[in-house]
């Protein structure tokens, strides 16, 4: 399965981020492009420990079955819940322009890729390095598709 530890997958996802622009159209959801970029960067800040979080969401998400569903090839549904720290409506993100948000996301993506150990996820709990690599790829892929990046 695709993940950011695989160089080809990492290159593909970074190119898709770089190709986003003000002309990228939101196909679903409430976040605009800048909010989505900040939301994805926030996930990476949580992963590397720059933002603290607490366990939240249903305990099912931290179960073996919940993680199996999370890491499967099944696409995530649109409009699923997000941790409070990553929620654009709750967190009141301080946004900059699209190019700065893309640059920030790419920097944190590289930082997370290089970490040997990442922090527990607010919904999914403790994840090993490979699970985080898969989660990060799948999360970015989900939101890139939201803005028309196949």
PyMOL commands that set and color helices and strands:
alter all, ss='L'
color gray80, all
select helices_A, chain A and resi 7-18+33-48+59-62+64-71+84-86+88-91+98-114+129-146
alter helices_A, ss='H'
color red, helices_A
deselect
rebuild
show_as cartoon
